[in-house]
Amino acid sequence: MSTPQWLPAWTRAEGAERVRALFAQTFADDGADGPVPGTPDGVWSAPGRVNLIGEHTDYNAGLCLPTALPHRTYVALRRREDDVVRIASAQTDEPWTVRLADVHPGAVHGWGSYVAGVAWALRDAGHNVRGFDAVIDSCVPFGASLSSSAAIECAFAVALDDVFGLGLGADDAGRAHLVAAARRAENEIAGAPTGGLDQSAALLCAQGQALLLDFRPGLDAAGFAQHVPFDLAAAGLNLLVIDTRAPHQLVDGQYADRRASCETAANYLGVRALREVAPADLDATLERLAPFDVEDSLRRRVRHVITEIARTGAFADLVRGGLGSGGTPDEAAAAGAGRLMDASHASLRDDYEVTVRETDLAVEASRAAGAIGARMTGGGFGGSTIALVRADEVEQVAAAVAAAFADAGLTAPAFLAAPPSAAAGRDV
Ligand code: GAF
C-alpha cells in the first residue's frame, strides 16, 4: 500500500509567527514609512472551506452547507496614509504593488488583484480604506477547490476592517458587507464569476458548526446564514478531504459556461433563478425545456441544480436531527448522509459534468475502502473530494485512495483532516 501524504494545518500561533517574520524581512529597510521598521499593525487569517453538499447552487439562489478548514491564510499588515499597496507572498517570488486609484475592473492582473480588489470594493462601498504594506503565507493548498482565493480575500477583508476602523467584523450582519466586498473583488477585479459560497464560508463559519447558506435574494443575515452544530468526531465519524492534485481554476471558461447555462434555462422558464422551480415540478419543467434543448445538456444542468438543492436541505435536516451532534453514532443518519453525498457526486459527474478522472477515482476508491459516502467538493474540473468515514477507518481509506492513484500512474494525492473550524479573524 502507498503511504498517504497528510497536509497538516499550522497552529494559529505558527501561522502568525511565519507572517511576522516574513513582514520583518520584506519591510526591514523601510524606516521611512512606519514607526518601527518591519513591524506590522497586526496579523489576521481566514480559512479555506469544504462544502459538505450544495454544489453550483449558490448562483442559482439555492442552498450550500460548508464548514471552515483548520488550514488558513495568514496576513501581516501595516496601514499607510497614502493609497499605495505593497504586498509580498511566501508562495511567490513576485512582489506586487499598485496605487488604489488605479484599481478598477479590467485594470489589474495577477495574484494581487484578489487583495487590491477587496480594498477597491470597500472604497467603492464608501469606506475610508487607504494603502497598506502586507505579506501573506498560507497552508490552504492552492488550486485544490478548497477556496484558497477566498481565504486571501477574506483575510484582507478582516485586516482592512480592523486597521481602518470600519467596525464590520463584529457580527454576521456586519460581516455580510465584508462578504460582499470579497465577492466583488473576485468577480469584478480578479474576473472569476463565482457565486459567493466561498467568501460566505470564510467569513461566517464557526468552530464545531456547519453553515447552512440560503442564497435567495432579500434575506437578512440570520435568514441567509444559519449555524448548525456539527461535531462528527463526537459521533465517531470523520470527514476526510482528498486533494487530488488535478489542477482547478475558476477563471477559465468552464465555470462561466455552467453558470450561463443556468441563466439561459431560467430565462426560458420565466423564473429569476432555478431555485424557484419546485422539486415536485422537475419533470414538467424539463419537458418545457425540451424544445430549446436539442442535445439534452440544458435539462441535465437544470436537473442537477434542482435535485442538489433538495439534497442539501435533506442533508441539513440530518445534521439538525443529530448527525454529528455528539453522543451515540447515529447509523441511520450517517447512512442517509452518505447516500446524499453519493447522489450529489453522480449528479455532478453525469448531469453537471464537472468531475474529472481524478475526482471520480478518489470517490470510488474511498467508497470501496469503506467510506459511508463521498463526493467532489467545490467548483470541480479537478480539485478535491470529501469522504464521510468512521473514525477508526480514516487511515485505511486514505491508504486505499493513495494506492489507487499510484496504480493509475497519477500524481500522489494529499489528505487533510477537516474538523469544522473558525471563520476569519484577528490572530495578533
Ligand atoms: C466555486 C465557486 F467559487 C462557488 O461560488 C461555488 O459556485 C462552487 O464553486 C460550486 O458550488 O467554489
Residues whose N, C-alpha, C, O or C-beta is under 5 A from the ligand:
A	BS01	GAF	G54 E55 H56 T57 D58 T194 G195 G196 L197 D198 G378 G379
